[in-house]
C-alpha cells in the first residue's frame, strides 16, 4: 500500500522527503530541480502535510475510482501496482494511460499536484519525453490531468445503452470521476495545483425529512497520466525507470518508482477498428480555456482524441448545420488528414490520417431545417465536396 496512516512510521518503499525540500517546476513538466532549505521549516511543513495525505496508490486506465471509495479492492494490488511500484509495458507509438490516487483526510490539502522524471534507459542514457520534448513528438511525452467528479444521486435505467438492466454497472451513484482536466487549465478549474477543500457535513432535505451525513474520514483525488512511448525506433527496447512525485504546498511529499518496459514492436498509425466519441463542441469548453478562441479549442480537443485513436464528432458546426460549402471546406482537413500533421502542430499516433466517421446531423440537429418546405429544398441541393 502507499502512504498509510497519519504518523511518521511510513514503510521504506517510498522516498519520503522529511529533511529535504524540493522546488517543483511551475509548468506541466517532467523534471525536478532540488534545493535544501532550513530543517526546522521543513519538519514543520512535513507534519502538516502528513496529516493531510493518508495514502497514495496507482491503478490502470480501465477503472473508475469513486471519490469516497477509499477501501477499493485494487488499492493493495492490481495489474500495474504491487503496493510499492508502478509497472507498465507497451509498444513504440503507443499512449499508456494510468491513474495515481491520492487519499486526502477530512482537513483537505493545499497545492496538490504531480510531476514525473523522464523515464531513463540506464544502458544507453536515453530518456523518454525529456527536457524540451515536443508534446507527443518522436521522443515521447508525459502529460498530466486532474480528475473531475460528478455527483450522481439517483441512477437512471438507460436500457437503450446497456441492453438490459442486468448489464448496467453495479455501482452507479456517488461522486464519480468523469472529465479529465489538463494540468495547464485555469487555476480553480482543475489546473495544477489543486486545492482540496475540507469535507463538510452534507444535509439533504426532502419534504419533512432532514438527513445529516457526517463528515467522511477521507476522500480520493485521482490524477491521470498519459505516457506516450517514442515513435523513434532508434530508442532501445528494454526497461526505462522513473518516479512519480507527489507535491503538497510546493513541498515534495513522496516519490513512487515507475518501471516501463518498451517492447520491440511498433503500433501502426492506422486503426483497424472505428472508435468514436460525441463532443458538444468547442463552446462548452470556453470556461476552462477562456484565453483560447473557438478554432484553437477545436484543434486542441481534436488532437487529444486523435492521439487516443478516437474520432471526436457530433457537436461541431459541420455536423450540426445544413449543407454549407464554406463550413465543410473548413472541416475538410480533419477528414483528409492534413489537419493531423506536424506542419499544423499535430504530433502523435495517426499523423496524416483522417477521420473515418462523419455524422450528417446528430442528436436532433436540424440540418434539414424546421419546416417541410426547407427540408425539401435541402434534400434537393447537391451535397458533394471535392
Order of alpha helices (4+ residues) and beta strands (2+ residues): beta-beta-alpha-beta-beta-beta-beta-beta-alpha-beta-beta-beta-beta-beta-beta-beta-beta-alpha-beta-alpha-alpha-alpha
